[in-house]
Amino acid sequence: MSNSGTILVVDDVEVVRTFTAMVLKNQGYTVLEADRGFEALRIFSEQKDRIDLVLTDIRMPEMNGLELARQLTRHRPDIKVLFMSGYPSTDNVNFTLPEGQELVEPREDFLQKPFTPERLTRKVHETLKIK
């Protein structure tokens, strides 16, 4: 299955970011990478009309993925964001999403780490299809 679209992958753990980008590139997506929230904001400001999805870790130094999503949706309310985390969903309850909802599984916009290439691909495809 070949896919199209541009995905911004944001994760401070290089091996996770590289693996995720490789899987998505192999599926036909164009992938941009950032190792932290501020780098993601810079890339987004330069290419915001090109990016179809932001796939971001929740817990990162300096700026977490939820704050990143808040800032991105201020500039482009229609941007799709898929959150990922290696922490159990119960650890994420204290986070608040941009629209004021709690982050608790199961959520359509959450991907639990570790994930297989198949699970990643399916979740990204599902998220991009949501209008």
Backbone bond lengths (Angstrom), bond angles and torsions (degrees), N, CA, C in turn:
res aa  C-N    CA-C-N  psi(-1)  N-CA   C-N-CA  omega(-1)  CA-C   N-CA-C  phi
1 M - - - 1.444 - - 1.526 108.46 -
2 S 1.315 117.00 126.15 1.450 121.14 178.70 1.519 108.65 -105.88
3 N 1.296 115.95 138.75 1.452 121.81 -177.48 1.516 108.90 -122.45
4 S 1.312 115.44 164.61 1.452 119.57 176.10 1.515 108.60 -135.09
5 G 1.299 115.43 160.55 1.451 121.47 -179.15 1.515 109.43 128.92
6 T 1.321 114.97 165.32 1.453 120.86 -179.85 1.521 109.28 -114.88
7 I 1.328 115.37 129.11 1.456 122.24 -177.38 1.520 108.99 -120.73
8 L 1.331 115.76 130.85 1.456 121.89 173.77 1.526 107.48 -97.67
9 V 1.333 116.61 114.18 1.462 123.14 -179.83 1.526 108.12 -98.63
10 V 1.349 115.89 124.12 1.460 121.22 -177.30 1.528 108.71 -123.84
11 D 1.326 115.69 114.07 1.466 120.89 177.69 1.523 107.69 -157.10
12 D 1.325 116.58 135.32 1.460 120.46 -178.56 1.521 112.94 -80.51
13 V 1.333 117.00 -10.87 1.466 120.88 178.23 1.528 107.86 -94.39
14 E 1.328 115.63 111.78 1.465 120.81 -172.66 1.520 113.53 -57.22
15 V 1.330 118.27 -44.08 1.455 120.73 -176.93 1.537 111.16 -64.03
16 V 1.320 117.48 -37.30 1.469 121.25 177.93 1.524 109.94 -68.62
17 R 1.331 116.02 -45.93 1.470 120.87 -179.67 1.531 110.99 -61.43
18 T 1.335 116.63 -45.00 1.464 121.67 -178.86 1.525 111.21 -65.28
19 F 1.327 116.63 -44.52 1.473 121.06 178.13 1.528 110.74 -60.95
20 T 1.322 115.96 -47.43 1.469 121.23 -178.91 1.526 110.69 -61.03
21 A 1.330 116.53 -46.07 1.465 120.91 179.72 1.527 111.17 -62.37
22 M 1.337 117.00 -42.48 1.459 121.05 -179.53 1.533 111.09 -61.64
23 V 1.326 116.29 -46.19 1.468 120.59 179.51 1.526 110.34 -59.59
24 L 1.320 116.61 -47.21 1.466 120.60 -177.62 1.530 112.05 -67.68
25 K 1.331 117.28 -38.99 1.470 120.02 176.39 1.521 110.80 -63.03
26 N 1.331 116.66 -40.03 1.467 120.45 178.54 1.525 112.28 -64.47
27 Q 1.322 116.68 -21.10 1.466 121.56 177.69 1.530 112.26 -90.38
28 G 1.326 117.43 -1.40 1.457 120.97 176.32 1.511 115.86 102.00
29 Y 1.323 117.74 0.30 1.458 120.79 178.64 1.537 110.43 -79.93
30 T 1.317 115.85 150.68 1.453 121.88 168.02 1.518 105.65 -86.79
31 V 1.327 117.17 130.53 1.455 120.63 -174.49 1.524 110.68 -122.47
32 L 1.328 114.88 130.32 1.460 122.90 171.95 1.523 105.93 -109.94
33 E 1.338 117.52 144.69 1.458 120.46 -176.23 1.520 111.84 -124.26
34 A 1.339 115.00 142.51 1.458 121.81 174.32 1.524 108.04 -138.86
35 D 1.333 115.75 142.50 1.463 119.71 -177.99 1.520 113.18 -97.51
36 R 1.314 117.15 0.85 1.468 121.42 177.87 1.524 109.25 -163.00
37 G 1.318 115.58 167.49 1.454 121.09 -176.68 1.509 114.72 -61.34
38 F 1.336 116.97 -42.85 1.463 119.22 -178.16 1.523 112.07 -65.74
39 E 1.328 116.80 -35.77 1.464 120.69 175.53 1.528 109.94 -66.24
40 A 1.319 116.49 -39.43 1.468 120.76 177.64 1.528 110.83 -62.71
41 L 1.326 117.20 -40.65 1.469 120.52 177.60 1.521 111.35 -61.79
42 R 1.329 116.16 -40.93 1.471 120.40 178.55 1.529 110.99 -62.55
43 I 1.326 116.05 -48.65 1.468 120.49 179.29 1.518 110.25 -61.84
44 F 1.315 116.56 -44.19 1.462 121.14 -179.23 1.525 110.84 -61.68
45 S 1.332 117.65 -41.39 1.468 120.19 -179.21 1.525 111.42 -63.97
46 E 1.329 116.82 -30.48 1.461 121.04 179.97 1.525 112.79 -83.09
47 Q 1.343 117.10 -26.04 1.461 119.71 -172.08 1.525 113.13 -135.44
48 K 1.338 117.27 27.26 1.462 119.85 -172.30 1.530 114.56 -59.11
49 D 1.307 118.03 -29.65 1.467 119.79 179.83 1.524 112.35 -77.98
50 R 1.321 117.15 -15.99 1.469 122.85 -179.55 1.513 112.90 -89.73
51 I 1.330 117.71 -26.67 1.463 122.07 -171.24 1.525 110.61 -82.42
52 D 1.329 114.92 126.12 1.466 121.52 -179.69 1.525 112.57 -95.75
53 L 1.337 116.26 -27.05 1.460 121.07 -175.46 1.515 109.45 -152.39
54 V 1.334 115.43 140.77 1.461 121.17 171.47 1.523 106.27 -112.18
55 L 1.327 115.67 121.02 1.464 122.89 177.74 1.516 106.18 -107.52
56 T 1.336 117.03 108.34 1.458 120.00 -171.97 1.518 113.28 -128.66
57 D 1.326 114.01 141.08 1.451 120.45 170.88 1.528 107.22 -66.92
58 I 1.325 116.51 151.73 1.458 119.87 179.13 1.523 110.62 -82.87
59 R 1.323 116.30 -48.29 1.472 119.87 -175.36 1.524 110.19 -98.63
60 M 1.335 114.46 110.54 1.461 121.51 176.98 1.517 107.71 -141.15
61 P 1.340 117.45 155.67 1.467 119.44 176.80 1.529 110.89 -68.83
62 E 1.299 116.04 155.89 1.466 125.33 175.51 1.524 113.22 74.23
63 M 1.322 118.19 -54.61 1.460 122.25 -179.56 1.525 108.08 -145.74
64 N 1.335 117.17 120.40 1.467 117.95 179.45 1.524 110.74 -77.79
65 G 1.307 115.66 168.31 1.453 121.29 -176.32 1.515 114.53 -63.64
66 L 1.332 117.14 -28.99 1.463 120.29 178.99 1.526 111.14 -71.30
67 E 1.326 116.86 -40.49 1.468 120.41 175.76 1.530 109.83 -66.27
68 L 1.314 116.68 -39.50 1.460 120.40 175.73 1.531 110.24 -57.52
69 A 1.328 116.50 -47.25 1.472 120.57 179.39 1.524 111.44 -60.92
70 R 1.325 117.40 -40.63 1.469 120.87 177.45 1.534 110.48 -57.33
71 Q 1.323 115.74 -46.24 1.464 119.76 -177.59 1.527 111.46 -68.79
72 L 1.320 117.04 -40.35 1.465 120.10 -179.71 1.521 111.54 -65.56
73 T 1.337 116.91 -41.82 1.466 119.52 -177.85 1.530 112.21 -71.14
74 R 1.319 117.56 -19.59 1.475 119.43 172.75 1.519 110.55 -66.03
75 H 1.329 116.74 -35.98 1.465 121.84 -178.18 1.522 112.54 -88.98
76 R 1.319 115.38 -25.44 1.461 119.42 -179.79 1.533 109.32 -151.39
77 P 1.330 116.89 87.42 1.469 121.30 -173.91 1.534 114.41 -58.35
78 D 1.312 117.61 -23.39 1.466 120.67 -177.11 1.535 113.76 -87.80
79 I 1.337 118.03 -0.67 1.465 119.23 -176.66 1.525 110.13 -66.30
80 K 1.312 115.34 136.99 1.461 120.91 177.98 1.523 108.46 -87.78
81 V 1.328 115.83 134.91 1.460 122.01 -179.72 1.520 108.23 -127.13
82 L 1.328 115.48 130.51 1.460 122.31 175.02 1.520 107.22 -117.81
83 F 1.340 115.95 119.33 1.459 121.39 -178.96 1.522 109.62 -90.69
84 M 1.346 115.74 147.20 1.463 120.31 174.75 1.524 108.61 -137.08
85 S 1.330 114.90 151.71 1.455 119.47 179.12 1.513 109.85 -158.85
86 G 1.318 115.05 147.49 1.453 121.44 174.21 1.512 112.07 -92.18
87 Y 1.340 116.82 -5.89 1.449 121.10 178.28 1.524 109.18 -84.82
88 P 1.317 117.92 146.28 1.471 119.75 176.91 1.520 109.89 -58.65
89 S 1.318 116.01 150.32 1.466 120.35 -176.22 1.525 112.11 -58.70
90 T 1.323 118.02 -29.01 1.464 119.57 179.79 1.526 111.30 -66.47
91 D 1.321 118.28 -25.66 1.461 121.37 176.84 1.523 111.96 -74.55
92 N 1.314 116.75 -16.84 1.461 121.06 -175.35 1.519 113.31 -95.59
93 V 1.323 117.72 -2.93 1.457 120.70 -174.44 1.528 112.29 -58.21
94 N 1.333 117.29 -31.66 1.459 119.77 -177.44 1.524 113.29 -74.61
95 F 1.315 118.52 -8.26 1.455 120.60 176.37 1.520 109.86 -81.36
96 T 1.312 116.30 148.05 1.454 121.33 177.14 1.525 108.03 -119.20
97 L 1.298 116.05 130.48 1.454 121.70 179.08 1.524 110.81 -76.82
98 P 1.334 117.03 163.47 1.460 120.48 -179.49 1.527 113.80 -52.23
99 E 1.327 117.18 -35.65 1.458 119.00 -178.34 1.523 112.36 -89.44
100 G 1.354 116.46 9.72 1.446 120.70 174.20 1.513 115.18 88.73
101 Q 1.314 118.72 5.55 1.451 121.80 179.99 1.519 109.87 -89.27
102 E 1.310 115.83 154.46 1.457 119.43 174.98 1.518 109.63 -80.80
103 L 1.310 115.55 150.99 1.457 120.89 177.51 1.521 108.49 -92.88
104 V 1.307 115.64 100.15 1.457 121.25 179.25 1.522 106.70 -138.01
105 E 1.322 115.59 138.99 1.458 117.80 176.62 1.510 109.64 -75.26
106 P 1.316 120.86 155.33 1.452 122.51 -6.43 1.527 111.05 -83.75
107 R 1.286 115.85 133.65 1.460 122.94 175.22 1.522 107.50 -125.09
108 E 1.296 115.68 147.03 1.457 118.93 178.29 1.522 111.63 -69.23
109 D 1.330 117.25 -24.37 1.461 120.53 -175.86 1.530 112.45 -104.78
110 F 1.330 117.33 31.92 1.461 121.48 -179.45 1.522 110.44 -135.03
111 L 1.331 115.30 134.30 1.460 122.68 178.37 1.523 107.95 -125.24
112 Q 1.330 116.05 118.02 1.460 121.27 -179.31 1.518 109.97 -79.09
113 K 1.350 116.40 131.90 1.460 121.54 173.23 1.526 107.89 -90.95
114 P 1.293 119.80 151.96 1.464 126.10 -7.08 1.524 110.64 -73.58
115 F 1.317 115.96 154.42 1.459 120.95 178.96 1.520 109.32 -130.09
116 T 1.306 114.81 155.39 1.469 121.48 176.56 1.534 108.43 -85.40
117 P 1.324 117.28 161.46 1.468 118.94 174.55 1.529 111.97 -56.48
118 E 1.324 116.74 -37.75 1.468 120.73 -179.38 1.524 110.95 -65.45
119 R 1.321 116.70 -44.51 1.477 121.07 -179.49 1.529 109.93 -65.16
120 L 1.321 117.84 -43.15 1.459 121.96 177.59 1.524 110.70 -59.35
121 T 1.312 115.73 -50.75 1.466 120.76 -178.08 1.526 111.30 -60.33
122 R 1.324 116.34 -44.85 1.471 120.39 -179.15 1.530 110.47 -63.37
123 K 1.339 117.25 -44.15 1.466 121.01 -177.72 1.531 111.31 -66.08
124 V 1.321 117.05 -41.62 1.468 120.78 177.47 1.525 110.18 -63.46
125 H 1.324 116.88 -45.54 1.466 121.13 179.20 1.530 110.71 -60.03
126 E 1.339 116.91 -45.65 1.472 121.09 178.91 1.522 110.91 -61.36
127 T 1.312 117.03 -42.81 1.470 120.57 -177.69 1.528 110.91 -66.72
128 L 1.299 117.40 -39.73 1.460 120.50 179.48 1.536 111.90 -68.13
129 K 1.324 117.21 -29.03 1.471 120.74 179.68 1.518 113.01 -75.60
130 I 1.325 118.64 -22.85 1.461 122.25 -178.64 1.523 108.97 -67.34
131 K 1.296 115.95 128.52 1.482 120.44 -178.22 1.504 110.98 -83.19
